[in-house]
């Protein structure tokens, strides 16, 4: 197996040395900007981690696809920020805010194309499988984003519909990252599928944690303004659960035209009365356990511990 320390060093090198076409600068500078402001590198880290469960060293056959996953994810962030009108991303101006929406759209498009170029460098014996999984995932992410936007127009959303949406918008790309690493490493098909399910459920836990952080996190740590989901009318896990519980006054608070701070405070008060924060943390734990249960019996004790550590490090940020 490959150690966590080696994976970390490899990630630093990957994104320290990443390059894009230089001209025209107006198209490619936003790409360099987004990569430079960093992030958790969750998807490439998971891809390298699952690969490292079965191999002893990294090579270009895994490095380029792992990089491609982050490039694709970054493309989705650029476009999401336009749709959400978010001014900050990871504590920095978003691309549309720093440049303009037209630049952000076009730069996001070329970033998506670049991600496919990198995915196409997977080893030829698994290239078809890797590209088929990635293409399916890319379409599903767009489907999830559309559901997310559709939900903004609805007064309430069933929890099962919400979970399906975040499964598409967030879960499938994390699952794709996990399975891609296992596929390229040559893991058996049933093991690859179990690892996909691990990634999917971990992605759900990650998104619920993200929803929780949007309401209860520290803006300096979270990297964007707290309460954005409330102000944008987005259906987060917290909102869906509170609606499910019939919290009195919530629809009125969410549709209020009061000043931002006042609106956020009124919704947060209702969350507090309904104990939504505790329930969200319990759901994060449940989904994390489900993720690990997906790979029990398929991996050795040491391999399972690697994935358990990864999960703890990822969703532990909700504490």
N, C-alpha and C positions, 0 to 999 in steps of 0.2 A: 504493500500500500504506500501511497504518497502522503507525507505528513502535512498537517495543517500549516506548519511554518513554511514548507516548500510551496504550497498552494498560494499562500499570502505573498511570498516573494515573487512568484511567477505573475500574479495579478498586477503587482506594482510595476513590474517590467513591461507587461503587456500594454498597460495604459499610459506608462511613461514614454513608450516608444511608438505609440499608435500615430499614424499619419494619414492625412487626407490630401487630395489634390489641392494645389495652392491657388489656382486661378479658375474662375473669378473669385476674388476675395469675398465679395458680398454674398456669395453662395456658400462658401466653405468656412468662413470665419465663425458663423454660428455653430457649426459642428464642432470645431476646435474648442469653442467657448463652453459648450455643454459637456464635452468630455473632460475638460480641464476643471470644472467645478465639482467633479467627482460624484460621490454617492456611495452606497453600500456595495456596489458591484455584486449584488445578490445573485443574479442569474448566471454570470460567468463563474462566480465562485462555486455555485452549486454544481454547474456543469463540470468544472475541474475536480470538484470533490467526489462526485459519483464516478468519474473516470478513474480517479486515484484509488478507489476501492478495489480495482481489479488490475491496475498497472503500477509500475515502479518509476516511471519517468514520463514527462510531458514531451510532445513533439508538435510540429505545425499542424498535424492532422486533427488535434484537439484545440490548439491555441487559437487558430483562426475562427472556427465555429463558435467557440466560447466568446471571443471578442464580438462576433456578429450578433450574438444574443443581446449583448449590452448596447450595441449600436442600434439594433431594432427597438429595444426598450426606450432608448433615449429619443428616437424618432417619435414614439407614441407620446412621450412626455411633452415634446415641443408642440404637437398638435392638441393634446389635452389642455395645455395651458391657454391656448387660443380659445378653445371652446368654453373653458371655465372662467376665462378672463382673469386668470391668476397672475398677480404682479411679481410673485417671488417663487423661486424654485431653489431648494437647498440654500436658502439665505441670500440668493443673488437674483437680480432682475431676470425674468423669463425672456426668452428670445424675442417674442412679439413685443414685449415692453422695451427691450434694449434697442431693437431694430424697428420692425413693424410687422404686422400680421402677414403681409404678402411675402416678405422675406422668410418668415417662420414657416409658412406653408411650403415654399419651394425648398428650403434647406431641409425640412423634415422629409420631403419626398426623396431627395438625393441620399439622405441618411438611410432610408428604407432600402433603396437600391444597393447601397454599400453593404448593408447587412447580408443581402443575398449573395453578393460577391464573396464575402467571407465564409458564409455557410457552404458555398460550393467548393471550398477547399478541404472538406471532409474526405477521409480516405475513400478511394473509388469503390471499394468493395461494399461500403455502407452508404455511399453518397445518395443513392435513390431513396433509401429509407429516411435518411436525415432530412433531405429536402422535402419529402412528402410530409413528414411530421411538422417541419417548420412552416410550410405553406398552409397546412391545415390550421396550425396555431395562429398564424398571422391573420387569417380570415376570422377566426373565432374572437380574437382580441377586438377587431373592428365591430363584430356583432355585439360584444359586451359593451363597448362604448356607446353604441346606438341604443341599447336597452337602458343604459345609464341616463342618456339624454331624454329618452322617452319617459322615464320615471319622474323626471323633474316636472312634467306636465300633469302628473296624476296626484290626487290628494292622498292616496294611500297605495301601498304595494305589499302583496303577501310576502311573507318571509321566504317561502320556497322560490318565488320569482327573484327576489333580491339575491339569494344564494346562488342561483343559476347565473345571474348577471355577473357577480364578482368571480364566479368560477371561470367565466369566459374572459372577462376583462383582466383578471389578475392571475387566477389559478392555473390556466392552461399554459401560460408562458413559463411560469416557474416549473410546472410539470415537464414541459418541453425541454427546459434546460437540464433537469435531472435525468430525463431519459436519454437525451442526446449524448451526455457523457458516458452513460452505460452502454449505449449502442456502439459508440466509437471504440470503447474499451473491449468490445467483444463479449459482453455479458449475455447469458442465455435469455431467450425471448421472454420467458415468464418472469425472470428477475427484472428485466427492463420494464415490463408492465407494472410490476410491484413498485418499482422506483418512481414510475410516472404517477401512480396513485399517491405515493408519499409526497411528491412535489405538489400535486394538486391540492391535497388537504392542507399542506403547509402553506400554500398560497392563500387558501381561504382564511386560515388563522392570521396570516400576515395582513390581509386586507381588513379583517375585523379590528386588528390591532391598530392599523392605520386610521380607521374610522374613530377609534377610541382616542387616539392621539390628536386628531383634529379638534376634538372637544376638550380633552383633558391634558394634552401635552404642553411642553415648554416650547414656545416659538423659536427660541435660540437653538434648541436641539432638533426640533421637528423640521426647521428650515423653511417654513412658510407660515403665514398668519393663522392663528388659532381661530376656529369658528367659521372657516371658509365654507364648509359644507352647509352650515345653517344659513349663511348669507346667500349662497347660490341656489338654495332650495333643493339640494341633492338629497337623495334618499340613502342615508348611511344606515349601518346596522342599528345604531342607537335610535334613529328616527323610526325605522321600521318596527323595531321591538316595542318602542313606546306607543306607537299607533296600535300595534297588536294588543297591547295591554289596555287600550282605551283611555290613555292619559287625558284627563279633561283639560281643555284649553290649549292643547298642543297645535291643532290645525291653525288656530287663530294666531298663536305666537309665531309659527313658521311663515305665515302669510303677512305678518305685520310689516308696515312701512316705517317703523320706528328707526331711529339712528342705530347704526351697526352694533355698537357696544351694548345698547339697551336690548336689542333683539336677541343677541347672543346670550346675554345674562338671563333673559326671561325663559328661553328654551332650556338653558342649563339648569335653571331652578326646577323646571318640570322633570328633567332627567333625574335630578337628585331625589325628588319626591318618589319617583317610581323605581329607584335603586338600579337604574340602567347601567351605570358604570360597573357595578359588581357583576351583573349578568353578562356584560360584554367580556369581562376578564375570564369568567367561567367558560364562555363559549370559545375563547382563544385557547384555553387549556384543553377543552374537549377536542377541538379540531387538531391540536398538536398531538395529542395521544392517538387520535385516529390515524394521523399521518404515520406515526411510528408503528402502529399495528399493521399497516399496509405491508411493511417489509419484514415483519417478524416471521421466522421460519424460512426466509429466502436468503438471509445473509448470516455471516458468522457473527459471533459476539463482538469482535473488534470492529467489524464493518458497521454493525448496528449502533455501536457507541459513537462512531464518527457522525452518523446521521442524527443521533440524539443530541449531540453537542451542537451541531449546526442548527437544529431546530430551537434549542434553548437560547443560543446566541441571537437568533433572529427575532423570536417573539418575546424574548425577555425584555425588550425595549418598552413594553407596555406597563412595566412595574414602576 
